[in-house]
């Protein structure tokens, strides 16, 4: 779970785009036998965005 200050973003779309990129990054670097689940809580509204579980792909190096 990641808590963000949404006033630092241009809009809700930017928060969602950041979440998509972070979710992809986490799934790329999680080991093959792990799953990741990203939850972003936007402050001050308290809005929760949940991404679906992602299977770890292992580090790409």
BALOBA-1460 file (C-alpha; in Angstrom, 3 decimals):
// residues 61
<rec num="1" residu="x" x="0.000" y="0.000" z="0.000"/>
<rec num="2" residu="x" x="1.370" y="3.366" z="-1.087"/>
<rec num="3" residu="x" x="0.006" y="6.659" z="0.247"/>
<rec num="4" residu="x" x="0.411" y="9.638" z="-2.101"/>
<rec num="5" residu="x" x="-0.265" y="13.346" z="-1.816"/>
<rec num="6" residu="x" x="-2.481" y="13.730" z="-4.882"/>
<rec num="7" residu="x" x="-2.148" y="17.524" z="-4.803"/>
<rec num="8" residu="x" x="1.402" y="17.036" z="-6.139"/>
<rec num="9" residu="x" x="0.024" y="15.494" z="-9.355"/>
<rec num="10" residu="x" x="-1.672" y="17.368" z="-12.209"/>
<rec num="11" residu="x" x="-4.803" y="15.221" z="-11.874"/>
<rec num="12" residu="x" x="-6.255" y="11.795" z="-11.128"/>
<rec num="13" residu="x" x="-5.037" y="10.528" z="-14.497"/>
<rec num="14" residu="x" x="-1.455" y="11.235" z="-13.501"/>
<rec num="15" residu="x" x="-1.904" y="9.300" z="-10.254"/>
<rec num="16" residu="x" x="-3.303" y="6.359" z="-12.218"/>
<rec num="17" residu="x" x="-0.469" y="6.494" z="-14.762"/>
<rec num="18" residu="x" x="2.081" y="6.558" z="-11.931"/>
<rec num="19" residu="x" x="0.332" y="3.537" z="-10.412"/>
<rec num="20" residu="x" x="0.428" y="1.645" z="-13.712"/>
<rec num="21" residu="x" x="4.158" y="2.263" z="-14.056"/>
<rec num="22" residu="x" x="4.861" y="1.354" z="-10.418"/>
<rec num="23" residu="x" x="2.776" y="-1.821" z="-10.709"/>
<rec num="24" residu="x" x="4.712" y="-2.868" z="-13.810"/>
<rec num="25" residu="x" x="8.050" y="-2.109" z="-12.132"/>
<rec num="26" residu="x" x="7.141" y="-4.150" z="-9.048"/>
<rec num="27" residu="x" x="6.026" y="-7.147" z="-11.113"/>
<rec num="28" residu="x" x="9.243" y="-7.040" z="-13.159"/>
<rec num="29" residu="x" x="11.470" y="-7.117" z="-10.090"/>
<rec num="30" residu="x" x="9.483" y="-9.566" z="-7.954"/>
<rec num="31" residu="x" x="10.872" y="-13.088" z="-8.076"/>
<rec num="32" residu="x" x="9.107" y="-15.635" z="-10.247"/>
<rec num="33" residu="x" x="7.300" y="-17.370" z="-7.370"/>
<rec num="34" residu="x" x="5.763" y="-14.164" z="-5.915"/>
<rec num="35" residu="x" x="2.698" y="-12.056" z="-6.636"/>
<rec num="36" residu="x" x="2.397" y="-8.308" z="-6.146"/>
<rec num="37" residu="x" x="-0.715" y="-6.263" z="-5.426"/>
<rec num="38" residu="x" x="-0.501" y="-2.490" z="-5.572"/>
<rec num="39" residu="x" x="-2.884" y="-0.278" z="-3.618"/>
<rec num="40" residu="x" x="-2.553" y="3.490" z="-3.871"/>
<rec num="41" residu="x" x="-4.315" y="5.718" z="-1.354"/>
<rec num="42" residu="x" x="-4.603" y="9.327" z="-2.512"/>
<rec num="43" residu="x" x="-4.463" y="11.945" z="0.218"/>
<rec num="44" residu="x" x="-6.263" y="14.109" z="1.267"/>
<rec num="45" residu="x" x="-9.321" y="12.460" z="-0.376"/>
<rec num="46" residu="x" x="-8.571" y="8.940" z="0.894"/>
<rec num="47" residu="x" x="-9.476" y="7.429" z="-2.509"/>
<rec num="48" residu="x" x="-8.122" y="3.886" z="-2.900"/>
<rec num="49" residu="x" x="-7.031" y="2.488" z="-6.247"/>
<rec num="50" residu="x" x="-6.313" y="-1.236" z="-6.384"/>
<rec num="51" residu="x" x="-4.469" y="-2.928" z="-9.230"/>
<rec num="52" residu="x" x="-4.982" y="-6.626" z="-9.957"/>
<rec num="53" residu="x" x="-2.471" y="-9.153" z="-8.676"/>
<rec num="54" residu="x" x="0.610" y="-9.417" z="-10.879"/>
<rec num="55" residu="x" x="2.787" y="-12.487" z="-11.142"/>
<rec num="56" residu="x" x="6.465" y="-11.790" z="-10.526"/>
<rec num="57" residu="x" x="8.619" y="-12.035" z="-13.642"/>
<rec num="58" residu="x" x="12.029" y="-12.001" z="-12.001"/>
<rec num="59" residu="x" x="14.710" y="-9.374" z="-12.444"/>
<rec num="60" residu="x" x="15.408" y="-8.742" z="-16.157"/>
<rec num="61" residu="x" x="19.177" y="-8.929" z="-15.749"/>
